[in-house]
Amino acid sequence: MTAELVRGQNHTLPQTRLEIRVSAGSPVVAGATLGDENGVVRGAEWIAHPGSPQLPGLEVSQQAAAGHRLAVDLEALPETVHRVTVLLALPVGVGGPTRFGTTAAPFVAVTGLDGTEIATFTLTGLDAESAVSALELYRRQGAWKVRAVGQGYAAGLAEMLADQGLAGAAELAASIQEAVARSLARSVAPPPPRTPEGDRVRQASGPSDPGPAPAAPPQPPAVTPVQPTAEPGTASAPTPGGPINYAHPRRQHAAPPTPPPTAPPGQAAQPVAGDATGWSMDERLYNQIWGMFEDLARAAAAYRSAVDFAESRMDQELDRSLSDPRNRIGGAGDRAREEARAKRDELTARAREVLDRDLAHLAAEAAVVEPALPAAYAGWDNPVWHAHRIPMELPMALRLGDLHLPERTGLRIPLLVRLPLERGIWVDSGRTASEAAALLDSDRLRRLAMETAVLHAARLLAVYPPGEFSVHVIDPAGSAAGPLAPLVDAGVLAGPPAAGPQGVASVLAHLTRRVDLVQMAVRAGAADSLPPDLDTGEQLLVVNDFPHGFDDRAVTQLRYLADEGPAVGVHLLMVADREDASAYGPVLDPLWRSLLRITPVADNHLADPWVGHAWTYEPPVTPPGSRVLEQVLAAVTAARRAAGR
């Protein structure tokens, strides 16, 4: 059971390797201090912050972000440390909120490495405070506990550090805020929590509806594990126990190295693939991509805001000038108009210069990152697929396509979703979905939609370990035989595509039974009681041309799978035109809302979670004439045979 703490309440920690997740209404700086038996912070080397993110047994984020994950290994802390205090502060001088009272209440959760929440705390009641001690982990009689603190400081980070006995608190606070203001690390969206059964334990909020000749895949750089030390800030020294392993128990990655240093003042930093925090190269690339996504969103927002301001200022100056009757005749009015337009053009040109600089940096970064992506993140045209081998562990995320903004359509950001899937996917096959869709005939659009679904299913099969992912297909009228041919010919489906009402009912009954049995086993803590014939691997149900072939009972079962399936490893991938299901009325609205809508043609229906831009989504495609899809599916089949599944 999760303990929902209130201010001052404590709770015993059942384990010592933890993750602390922070979610806030706006970007915040997260850090942690180490305290002795009296709670005193003995020096700056006892503080983990964006400018110095690692201490023995402790690592914090290098970003100012709306979400953070702090890694803690209490057993790796020096014996002189008796307290770990988690600090949150609003960044200064970046144009954001200046007090917590104007943002949503921050939420802090202490979790195990499997993502299970141990204790949570919502920091309510904050007003003029710009820094807060959120919670503390403290040692009591040899055991560790967590206490909800929630102590705010109106004078900010300096006052908070001084309150913990740190000499030179003001200077350190200023250096931390300066590092954040210089954007030494980029803000990323918070990654989503995982169920205990999931391979990954971390998440990022993604877009919402408005709502990279064969070569071996790139290898991550050598990583030096973090070693325990006798005191914070002293040199690392190996111990008989060996290096601390901060990796998830089912993953084989050591703690991440510090990102490459920033460039000297006055010199542009060279982009580096993996230039973000993370426990593995995959996670570093994942965070970097989401950082690029946010950077592009905010750069475009700043440019658009500047253009709007320039237009508004020109209108105001024209109104003031022309309100004087003397300027309505002769050359005075013309001169006023010319001056106002000249100022507008100057402001717009300066804003565009800044935008072009930011876009050039992001384009250079994308050119470095894209070739370094693992297969799960890479486009179908990336040579990494030609050397792809079915992995033995689940990757962090999956690429669903690309996103771009009109300011630079050639700058594409991969759209990544976490694995296992948190929600189903709906490929919209309707002609009314977008202007581009309206230009296609219905049959062509439905075929494109099903081809898109097949590419997603194939990618999922290719990134899951052998035998841990199954694909079922419902094709009531058999109209998708062409697009489904690569999956059928490769023999990677769980069975032939189900056709007709009986086929629909059989597949839905099978998957509904699986969800019911796994849910009951999880709730009862009796996983060993599951029937031996039950496939507990992840399942994907691809539904073509919904709602054709579905009666009321089948629709109810489908809604049940959409709601309850993802938590126990059953996911939906639907190809449907919503108008075709209008006869069911609002009964299907919860189903549509629970799915991530994508399109088989380019469409600007996705919105970012920061400024709400309408992003153009580009669906995945294989290069013309390429047989990469067949090669990947053949690798899936070979891996299953080798594994005896």
C-alpha positions as CSV (number, residue, x, y, z in Angstrom):
1,M,0.0,0.0,0.0
2,T,1.2,3.5,-0.8
3,A,1.4,5.9,2.2
4,E,-0.1,9.3,1.3
5,L,1.7,11.5,3.7
6,V,0.7,14.9,5.1
7,R,3.1,17.5,6.4
8,G,5.1,16.2,9.3
9,Q,4.1,12.5,8.9
10,N,6.7,9.8,8.5
11,H,6.8,6.3,7.0
12,T,9.3,3.5,7.2
13,L,11.2,2.7,4.0
14,P,11.2,-1.0,3.2
15,Q,14.2,-0.8,0.9
16,T,17.3,1.4,0.4
17,R,17.5,1.7,-3.4
18,L,14.9,4.3,-4.3
19,E,13.8,6.8,-6.9
20,I,12.1,10.0,-6.0
21,R,9.8,11.4,-8.6
22,V,8.8,15.1,-8.7
23,S,6.0,16.5,-10.7
24,A,5.3,20.2,-10.7
25,G,3.1,22.7,-12.5
26,S,6.0,24.5,-14.0
27,P,9.8,23.9,-14.4
28,V,11.6,23.6,-11.1
29,V,15.1,23.1,-9.9
30,A,15.5,19.9,-7.9
31,G,18.4,19.1,-5.6
32,A,19.2,17.2,-2.4
33,T,21.4,17.9,0.6
34,L,23.2,15.5,2.9
35,G,23.0,16.2,6.6
36,D,24.9,14.9,9.6
37,E,23.3,13.6,12.8
38,N,22.2,17.2,13.6
39,G,20.9,17.8,10.2
40,V,23.7,20.2,9.3
41,V,25.0,20.4,5.8
42,R,28.8,20.6,6.3
43,G,29.7,22.2,2.9
44,A,28.9,22.6,-0.7
45,E,30.3,19.1,-1.4
46,W,27.3,17.8,0.6
47,I,24.8,19.1,-2.0
48,A,23.7,17.6,-5.2
49,H,22.3,20.2,-7.6
50,P,22.2,20.8,-11.4
51,G,25.8,22.1,-11.5
52,S,27.1,19.1,-9.5
53,P,24.5,16.3,-9.9
54,Q,26.3,13.3,-8.4
55,L,27.3,12.3,-4.9
56,P,28.0,8.9,-3.6
57,G,24.6,7.1,-3.5
58,L,22.8,10.1,-4.9
59,E,22.1,11.6,-8.3
60,V,19.8,14.5,-9.3
61,S,18.7,15.9,-12.6
62,Q,20.7,18.6,-14.5
63,Q,17.6,20.2,-15.8
64,A,15.1,22.7,-14.7
65,A,12.0,20.7,-15.6
66,A,8.4,20.1,-14.7
67,G,9.3,16.5,-13.8
68,H,12.4,15.0,-12.1
69,R,13.7,11.6,-11.1
70,L,16.2,11.5,-8.3
71,A,18.2,8.3,-7.7
72,V,19.1,7.3,-4.2
73,D,21.1,4.4,-2.7
74,L,20.9,4.9,1.0
75,E,23.4,2.1,1.7
76,A,26.0,3.9,-0.4
77,L,25.9,7.0,1.6
78,P,28.8,7.7,4.0
79,E,28.3,6.7,7.6
80,T,28.4,10.4,8.7
81,V,25.2,11.1,6.7
82,H,22.0,10.7,8.6
83,R,19.6,12.8,6.5
84,V,18.9,13.4,2.8
85,T,16.7,16.4,2.1
86,V,15.0,16.9,-1.2
87,L,14.8,20.5,-2.3
88,L,12.7,22.3,-4.9
89,A,13.2,25.8,-6.1
90,L,11.8,28.0,-8.9
91,P,14.4,29.0,-11.5
92,V,15.3,32.7,-11.4
93,G,15.5,35.0,-14.5
94,V,13.9,32.6,-17.0
95,G,10.5,34.3,-17.2
96,G,8.6,31.7,-15.3
97,P,6.6,31.9,-12.0
98,T,8.3,33.6,-9.1
99,R,6.3,31.9,-6.3
100,F,4.8,28.5,-5.8
101,G,1.4,30.0,-5.0
102,T,0.8,30.7,-8.7
103,T,1.5,27.1,-9.9
104,A,0.0,23.7,-9.3
105,A,1.0,22.1,-6.0
106,P,4.2,20.0,-6.5
107,F,3.8,16.3,-6.0
108,V,6.6,14.1,-4.7
109,A,6.7,10.3,-4.7
110,V,9.2,7.8,-3.2
111,T,9.2,4.6,-5.3
112,G,11.2,1.4,-5.5
113,L,13.2,0.5,-8.6
114,D,10.3,-1.4,-10.0
115,G,8.2,1.8,-10.0
116,T,6.0,0.8,-7.0
117,E,5.1,3.8,-4.9
118,I,6.1,3.7,-1.3
119,A,5.1,7.1,-0.1
120,T,3.6,10.3,-1.8
121,F,3.3,13.9,-0.6
122,T,1.5,16.8,-2.3
123,L,3.0,20.1,-1.2
124,T,-0.2,22.2,-0.7
125,G,-0.5,25.5,1.1
126,L,2.4,27.2,-0.6
127,D,2.1,30.9,-1.5
128,A,4.9,33.4,-1.6
129,E,7.6,30.7,-1.3
130,S,10.0,30.3,-4.2
131,A,11.9,27.3,-2.6
132,V,10.8,24.4,-0.4
133,S,12.2,21.5,1.5
134,A,9.9,18.8,0.1
135,L,10.8,15.7,2.1
136,E,13.6,14.1,4.0
137,L,15.0,10.6,4.2
138,Y,16.5,10.1,7.7
139,R,18.3,7.4,9.6
140,R,16.7,6.3,12.9
141,Q,18.1,3.5,15.0
142,G,19.7,1.9,12.0
143,A,16.6,2.1,9.8
144,W,15.6,4.7,7.2
145,K,12.4,6.6,7.1
146,V,10.8,9.3,5.0
147,R,9.2,12.4,6.4
148,A,7.0,14.9,4.6
149,V,8.4,18.3,5.3
150,G,6.9,21.0,3.0
151,Q,8.8,23.9,4.6
152,G,8.8,26.8,2.2
153,Y,11.1,29.8,2.0
154,A,10.0,33.2,0.5
155,A,13.6,34.3,0.2
156,G,14.3,31.4,-2.0
157,L,17.1,28.9,-2.3
158,A,19.7,30.9,-0.4
159,E,17.5,31.1,2.7
160,M,16.7,27.4,2.5
161,L,20.4,26.4,2.3
162,A,21.3,28.8,5.1
163,D,18.6,27.2,7.2
164,Q,20.4,23.9,6.9
165,G,23.6,25.4,8.3
166,L,25.5,25.9,5.1
167,A,28.1,28.6,5.1
168,G,28.2,30.6,1.9
169,A,24.6,29.7,1.1
170,A,23.9,32.8,-0.9
171,E,26.9,32.3,-3.2
172,L,26.0,28.7,-3.9
173,A,22.4,29.5,-4.5
174,A,23.4,32.1,-7.0
175,S,25.7,29.7,-8.8
176,I,23.0,27.1,-9.0
177,Q,20.5,29.6,-10.5
178,E,23.1,30.9,-12.9
179,A,23.8,27.4,-14.2
180,V,20.1,26.9,-14.8
181,A,19.6,30.3,-16.4
182,R,22.5,29.5,-18.8
183,S,20.7,26.3,-19.8
184,L,23.6,24.0,-18.8
185,A,21.1,21.2,-19.2
186,R,17.8,21.1,-20.9
187,S,14.4,20.7,-19.5
188,V,12.5,17.5,-20.4
189,A,9.1,16.2,-19.8
190,P,8.6,13.8,-16.8
191,P,8.7,10.1,-17.7
192,P,5.6,8.0,-16.8
193,P,5.5,5.6,-13.9
194,R,5.6,1.9,-14.6
195,T,3.7,-1.1,-13.2
196,P,5.7,-3.7,-11.2
197,E,5.5,-6.1,-14.1
198,G,7.1,-3.5,-16.5
199,D,10.7,-3.8,-17.6
200,R,11.2,0.0,-17.3
201,V,10.6,2.0,-14.2
202,R,10.6,5.5,-15.6
203,Q,8.1,8.1,-18.2
204,A,7.5,11.5,-20.2
205,S,4.3,13.1,-21.0
206,G,4.0,13.1,-24.7
207,P,2.0,14.9,-27.2
208,S,-1.7,15.0,-26.7
209,D,-4.7,15.5,-28.9
210,P,-5.8,19.3,-29.1
211,G,-5.3,18.9,-28.1
212,P,17.9,7.3,-38.4
213,A,25.5,-0.2,-46.9
214,P,24.6,-2.2,-43.6
215,A,26.5,-1.2,-40.5
216,A,26.6,-2.3,-36.9
217,P,24.4,-0.3,-34.6
218,P,26.2,2.5,-32.6
219,Q,27.6,1.4,-29.3
220,P,27.4,3.5,-26.1
221,P,30.6,5.0,-24.8
222,A,32.5,3.3,-22.1
223,V,31.0,4.0,-18.7
224,T,32.9,4.3,-15.4
225,P,30.6,3.1,-12.5
226,V,30.2,5.3,-9.5
227,Q,32.3,4.2,-6.6
228,P,31.3,4.6,-3.0
229,T,33.5,7.1,-1.0
230,A,34.2,7.8,2.6
231,E,32.9,11.4,2.5
232,P,31.0,13.5,0.1
233,G,33.3,15.4,-2.2
234,T,36.4,13.1,-1.6
235,A,38.0,11.0,-4.3
236,S,36.3,7.8,-5.3
237,A,37.9,4.6,-4.1
238,P,36.9,1.0,-4.8
239,T,35.7,-1.1,-1.9
240,P,35.6,-4.9,-1.5
241,G,31.9,-4.9,-2.5
242,G,32.8,-3.5,-5.9
243,P,31.1,-0.6,-7.8
244,I,27.5,0.4,-6.9
245,N,25.1,-0.7,-9.6
246,Y,22.3,1.8,-10.0
247,A,20.7,-0.1,-12.9
248,H,17.3,-1.6,-12.9
249,P,17.6,-5.3,-11.7
250,R,16.7,-6.6,-15.1
251,R,19.0,-4.3,-17.0
252,Q,22.8,-4.5,-17.3
253,H,23.8,-0.8,-17.5
254,A,26.1,1.0,-15.0
255,A,25.4,4.4,-13.7
256,P,25.6,7.1,-16.4
257,P,28.7,9.2,-17.0
258,T,28.5,12.9,-16.6
259,P,27.3,14.6,-19.8
260,P,30.1,16.2,-21.9
261,P,31.2,19.6,-20.5
262,T,29.8,22.7,-21.9
263,A,31.8,24.8,-24.3
264,P,34.0,27.7,-23.0
265,P,32.3,31.1,-23.0
266,G,31.9,32.6,-26.4
267,Q,32.2,29.3,-28.2
268,A,29.3,27.3,-29.5
269,A,28.9,23.9,-28.0
270,Q,29.2,21.0,-30.4
271,P,26.2,18.7,-30.3
272,V,26.8,15.2,-28.9
273,A,24.5,12.2,-29.1
274,G,23.4,11.2,-25.6
275,D,24.0,14.6,-24.1
276,A,21.4,14.2,-21.4
277,T,21.0,12.4,-18.1
278,G,20.1,8.7,-17.9
279,W,21.0,5.3,-16.7
280,S,21.8,3.9,-20.1
281,M,22.7,5.3,-23.5
282,D,19.1,4.5,-24.6
283,E,17.7,6.6,-21.8
284,R,20.1,9.4,-22.5
285,L,19.1,9.5,-26.1
286,Y,15.4,9.3,-25.1
287,N,15.8,12.3,-22.8
288,Q,17.8,14.2,-25.4
289,I,15.1,13.8,-28.0
290,W,12.4,15.0,-25.6
291,G,14.7,17.9,-24.7
292,M,15.0,18.8,-28.4
293,F,11.2,18.5,-28.7
294,E,10.7,21.0,-25.9
295,D,13.5,23.3,-27.1
296,L,11.8,23.5,-30.5
297,A,8.4,24.1,-29.0
298,R,9.7,27.0,-26.8
299,A,11.8,28.5,-29.6
300,A,8.8,28.6,-31.9
301,A,6.6,30.0,-29.1
302,A,9.1,32.8,-28.4
303,Y,9.3,33.7,-32.1
304,R,5.6,33.7,-32.5
305,S,5.1,35.8,-29.4
306,A,7.7,38.3,-30.6
307,V,6.0,38.6,-34.0
308,D,2.6,39.1,-32.3
309,F,4.2,41.8,-30.1
310,A,5.7,43.6,-33.1
311,E,2.3,43.6,-34.9
312,S,0.5,44.8,-31.9
313,R,3.1,47.6,-31.3
314,M,2.8,48.7,-34.9
315,D,-1.0,48.9,-34.6
316,Q,-0.8,50.9,-31.4
317,E,1.7,53.3,-32.9
318,L,-0.5,53.8,-35.9
319,D,-3.6,54.4,-33.8
320,R,-1.8,57.0,-31.7
321,S,-0.4,58.7,-34.8
322,L,-3.6,58.8,-36.8
323,S,-5.7,59.9,-33.8
324,D,-4.1,63.3,-34.3
325,P,-6.1,65.0,-37.0
326,R,-3.0,66.8,-38.2
327,N,-1.4,63.5,-39.3
328,R,-4.4,62.5,-41.4
329,I,-3.4,64.7,-44.3
330,G,-0.1,65.5,-46.0
331,G,3.0,63.4,-45.5
332,A,3.0,63.1,-41.7
333,G,0.6,60.1,-41.8
334,D,2.6,58.3,-44.4
335,R,5.8,58.9,-42.5
336,A,4.2,57.5,-39.3
337,R,3.0,54.4,-41.2
338,E,6.5,53.9,-42.6
339,E,8.2,54.3,-39.2
340,A,5.7,51.9,-37.5
341,R,6.2,49.3,-40.2
342,A,10.0,49.7,-40.1
343,K,10.0,49.1,-36.3
344,R,7.7,46.1,-36.8
345,D,10.1,44.7,-39.5
346,E,13.1,45.3,-37.3
347,L,11.6,43.5,-34.3
348,T,10.4,40.6,-36.5
349,A,13.9,40.3,-38.2
350,R,15.6,40.2,-34.8
351,A,13.2,37.5,-33.6
352,R,13.7,35.5,-36.8
353,E,17.5,35.8,-36.3
354,V,17.2,34.3,-32.8
355,L,14.9,31.6,-34.1
356,D,17.2,30.7,-37.0
357,R,20.1,30.4,-34.6
358,D,18.1,28.1,-32.4
359,L,16.9,26.1,-35.3
360,A,20.4,25.7,-36.7
361,H,21.6,24.4,-33.4
362,L,18.7,21.9,-33.2
363,A,19.3,20.8,-36.8
364,A,23.0,20.1,-36.0
365,E,22.0,18.2,-32.9
366,A,19.4,16.2,-34.9
367,A,22.0,15.3,-37.5
368,V,24.2,13.8,-34.8
369,V,21.4,12.1,-32.8
370,E,19.5,10.4,-35.6
371,P,22.4,8.1,-36.8
372,A,23.1,7.2,-33.2
373,L,19.6,6.0,-32.4
374,P,18.9,2.4,-31.5
375,A,16.4,0.5,-33.7
376,A,13.4,1.1,-31.5
377,Y,14.0,4.9,-31.9
378,A,15.2,4.9,-35.5
379,G,13.3,5.6,-38.7
380,W,12.9,2.7,-41.2
381,D,15.6,4.3,-43.4
382,N,18.2,4.1,-40.7
383,P,21.0,1.6,-41.5
384,V,20.7,0.3,-37.9
385,W,17.8,-1.9,-39.0
386,H,20.0,-3.8,-41.5
387,A,22.1,-5.1,-38.6
388,H,19.2,-5.4,-36.1
389,R,19.0,-8.4,-33.8
390,I,16.0,-9.2,-31.7
391,P,16.9,-7.9,-28.2
392,M,16.9,-9.9,-25.0
393,E,15.4,-7.0,-23.0
394,L,12.7,-4.5,-23.6
395,P,13.8,-1.0,-24.8
396,M,12.6,2.2,-23.1
397,A,10.5,3.5,-25.9
398,L,9.2,3.1,-29.5
399,R,9.1,5.5,-32.4
400,L,5.7,6.2,-33.9
401,G,6.7,8.7,-36.5
402,D,8.0,12.3,-36.7
403,L,6.9,15.7,-35.6
404,H,7.6,19.1,-37.1
405,L,6.5,22.7,-37.0
406,P,5.9,25.1,-39.9
407,E,8.9,27.3,-38.9
408,R,11.2,24.6,-40.3
409,T,9.4,21.6,-41.7
410,G,12.7,19.8,-42.5
411,L,13.6,19.6,-38.8
412,R,11.9,16.4,-37.6
413,I,11.7,15.3,-34.0
414,P,11.0,11.6,-33.4
415,L,7.7,10.9,-31.7
416,L,8.6,8.4,-28.9
417,V,6.2,6.6,-26.7
418,R,7.2,4.6,-23.6
419,L,7.1,0.8,-23.5
420,P,5.2,-1.1,-22.4
421,L,2.4,1.0,-24.0
422,E,0.5,3.1,-21.5
423,R,-2.5,3.5,-23.9
424,G,-3.7,2.1,-27.2
425,I,-3.3,3.6,-30.6
426,W,-6.0,4.6,-33.1
427,V,-5.0,5.0,-36.7
428,D,-7.7,7.3,-38.1
429,S,-8.8,6.1,-41.6
430,G,-11.5,8.8,-42.0
431,R,-11.5,11.2,-44.9
432,T,-12.7,14.0,-42.6
433,A,-9.7,13.5,-40.4
434,S,-7.6,16.2,-42.2
435,E,-7.4,18.1,-45.5
436,A,-4.8,15.7,-46.8
437,A,-7.0,12.8,-46.0
438,A,-9.9,14.4,-47.8
439,L,-7.9,14.4,-51.0
440,L,-7.7,10.6,-51.0
441,D,-10.5,8.1,-51.8
442,S,-11.7,6.0,-49.0
443,D,-10.2,2.7,-50.2
444,R,-6.8,4.2,-50.6
445,L,-7.0,5.9,-47.2
446,R,-8.0,2.7,-45.4
447,R,-5.2,0.8,-47.1
448,L,-2.7,3.4,-46.0
449,A,-4.0,3.3,-42.4
450,M,-3.7,-0.5,-42.3
451,E,-0.1,-0.3,-43.7
452,T,0.7,2.2,-41.0
453,A,-0.7,-0.2,-38.4
454,V,1.3,-3.1,-39.8
455,L,4.5,-1.1,-39.6
456,H,3.8,-0.3,-35.9
457,A,3.0,-3.9,-35.1
458,A,6.2,-5.1,-36.9
459,R,8.3,-2.6,-35.0
460,L,6.8,-3.8,-31.7
461,L,7.6,-7.4,-32.6
462,A,11.1,-6.5,-33.5
463,V,12.0,-4.7,-30.3
464,Y,10.5,-7.2,-27.8
465,P,12.5,-10.2,-26.6
466,P,11.5,-13.4,-28.5
467,G,8.2,-14.9,-27.3
468,E,7.3,-11.9,-25.1
469,F,5.0,-10.2,-27.6
470,S,2.1,-11.6,-29.6
471,V,0.0,-9.9,-32.2
472,H,-3.7,-10.8,-32.9
473,V,-5.6,-9.4,-35.8
474,I,-9.3,-8.9,-36.3
475,D,-10.2,-8.3,-40.0
476,P,-13.9,-8.9,-40.1
477,A,-14.4,-8.6,-43.9
478,G,-10.9,-9.8,-44.9
479,S,-10.3,-6.4,-46.6
480,A,-6.8,-6.0,-45.2
481,A,-5.3,-9.1,-46.7
482,G,-2.8,-7.0,-48.8
483,P,-1.4,-4.9,-46.0
484,L,-1.4,-7.8,-43.6
485,A,0.6,-10.1,-46.1
486,P,4.1,-9.3,-44.6
487,L,2.9,-10.4,-41.1
488,V,1.0,-13.4,-42.3
489,D,3.8,-14.6,-44.7
490,A,6.4,-14.2,-41.9
491,G,4.3,-16.3,-39.6
492,V,4.6,-13.9,-36.7
493,L,0.9,-13.6,-35.9
494,A,-0.6,-15.5,-33.0
495,G,-3.1,-16.9,-35.4
496,P,-4.7,-16.2,-38.8
497,P,-6.6,-12.9,-39.0
498,A,-10.0,-13.4,-37.5
499,A,-12.9,-12.8,-39.9
500,G,-16.6,-12.7,-39.5
501,P,-18.6,-12.3,-36.2
502,Q,-17.4,-15.7,-34.9
503,G,-13.8,-14.8,-35.4
504,V,-14.3,-11.4,-33.7
505,A,-16.1,-13.0,-30.8
506,S,-13.4,-15.7,-30.4
507,V,-10.4,-13.3,-30.3
508,L,-12.2,-10.9,-27.9
509,A,-13.2,-13.7,-25.6
510,H,-9.6,-15.0,-25.5
511,L,-8.1,-11.7,-24.6
512,T,-10.8,-10.7,-22.2
513,R,-10.2,-14.0,-20.3
514,R,-6.5,-13.3,-20.2
515,V,-7.1,-9.8,-18.7
516,D,-9.6,-11.2,-16.1
517,L,-7.3,-14.0,-15.0
518,V,-4.1,-11.9,-14.8
519,Q,-6.0,-9.2,-12.9
520,M,-7.3,-11.7,-10.4
521,A,-3.9,-13.3,-10.0
522,V,-2.2,-9.9,-9.4
523,R,-4.8,-8.8,-6.8
524,A,-4.5,-12.1,-5.0
525,G,-0.7,-12.2,-5.2
526,A,-1.0,-15.7,-6.8
527,A,0.7,-15.4,-10.1
528,D,1.8,-19.1,-9.9
529,S,-1.9,-20.1,-10.0
530,L,-2.4,-19.0,-13.6
531,P,-3.3,-21.7,-16.1
532,P,-0.2,-23.2,-17.8
533,D,-1.6,-22.5,-21.2
534,L,-2.1,-18.8,-20.5
535,D,0.4,-16.6,-22.5
536,T,1.5,-13.9,-20.0
537,G,3.6,-12.0,-22.6
538,E,2.4,-8.7,-23.9
539,Q,-0.4,-8.9,-26.4
540,L,-1.4,-6.5,-29.2
541,L,-4.8,-6.6,-30.8
542,V,-5.0,-5.0,-34.3
543,V,-8.6,-4.2,-35.3
544,N,-9.3,-3.3,-38.9
545,D,-12.4,-1.4,-40.0
546,F,-14.0,-1.1,-36.6
547,P,-17.0,-1.3,-36.0
548,H,-17.8,-3.6,-38.9
549,G,-18.4,-7.1,-37.5
550,F,-18.9,-5.9,-34.0
551,D,-22.2,-6.4,-32.1
552,D,-23.0,-4.7,-28.8
553,R,-21.3,-7.4,-26.7
554,A,-18.1,-7.2,-28.8
555,V,-18.1,-3.4,-28.5
556,T,-18.4,-3.7,-24.7
557,Q,-15.5,-6.2,-24.6
558,L,-13.4,-3.9,-26.7
559,R,-14.0,-1.0,-24.4
560,Y,-13.1,-3.3,-21.5
561,L,-9.8,-4.2,-23.2
562,A,-9.0,-0.5,-23.8
563,D,-9.6,0.4,-20.2
564,E,-8.2,-2.6,-18.3
565,G,-5.8,-4.2,-20.8
566,P,-2.8,-2.0,-20.7
567,A,-2.2,-2.5,-17.0
568,V,-1.9,-6.3,-17.6
569,G,-0.2,-6.3,-21.0
570,V,-3.0,-6.2,-23.5
571,H,-3.0,-3.3,-26.0
572,L,-5.2,-2.0,-28.8
573,L,-4.1,-0.8,-32.2
574,M,-7.3,0.2,-34.0
575,V,-7.8,1.2,-37.6
576,A,-11.1,3.0,-37.8
577,D,-13.1,5.9,-39.1
578,R,-14.9,7.5,-36.2
579,E,-17.8,8.5,-38.3
580,D,-18.4,4.8,-39.2
581,A,-19.1,4.2,-35.4
582,S,-21.4,7.2,-35.0
583,A,-24.4,4.9,-34.8
584,Y,-23.2,3.8,-31.4
585,G,-23.5,7.4,-30.2
586,P,-21.6,8.6,-27.1
587,V,-21.1,5.0,-25.9
588,L,-17.8,4.9,-27.7
589,D,-16.5,8.3,-26.7
590,P,-14.5,6.9,-23.7
591,L,-12.9,4.4,-26.1
592,W,-11.7,7.1,-28.5
593,R,-10.5,9.3,-25.7
594,S,-8.4,6.5,-24.2
595,L,-6.4,6.0,-27.5
596,L,-3.6,8.0,-29.0
597,R,-4.9,9.2,-32.4
598,I,-2.4,9.1,-35.3
599,T,-3.0,9.4,-39.0
600,P,-1.8,7.5,-42.1
601,V,-1.1,10.9,-43.8
602,A,0.6,14.0,-42.5
603,D,-1.7,15.9,-40.1
604,N,-1.3,18.7,-37.5
605,H,-3.5,17.3,-34.7
606,L,-1.0,16.7,-31.9
607,A,-0.1,19.2,-29.3
608,D,2.9,19.5,-27.0
609,P,2.4,19.7,-23.2
610,W,4.3,23.0,-22.8
611,V,2.9,25.7,-25.1
612,G,0.3,23.7,-27.0
613,H,1.6,24.1,-30.6
614,A,-0.2,22.1,-33.3
615,W,2.5,19.8,-34.5
616,T,2.4,18.1,-37.8
617,Y,2.6,14.3,-37.4
618,E,4.4,12.3,-40.2
619,P,3.6,8.6,-40.2
620,P,6.4,6.1,-40.5
621,V,7.2,4.8,-44.0
622,T,9.7,2.4,-45.4
623,P,12.1,3.6,-48.2
624,P,10.7,3.0,-51.7
625,G,11.8,-0.4,-53.0
626,S,13.2,-1.4,-49.6
627,R,12.7,-4.8,-48.1
628,V,13.6,-3.8,-44.6
629,L,10.1,-4.8,-43.3
630,E,10.5,-8.4,-44.6
631,Q,14.1,-8.5,-43.2
632,V,13.0,-7.4,-39.8
633,L,10.1,-9.9,-39.7
634,A,12.4,-12.7,-40.8
635,A,14.7,-11.8,-37.9
636,V,11.7,-12.1,-35.6
637,T,10.8,-15.5,-36.9
638,A,14.4,-16.7,-36.6
639,A,14.7,-15.4,-33.1
640,R,11.6,-17.2,-32.0
641,R,12.8,-20.5,-33.5
642,A,16.1,-20.2,-31.8
643,A,14.3,-19.6,-28.5
644,G,12.1,-22.5,-29.1
645,R,8.9,-20.5,-29.1
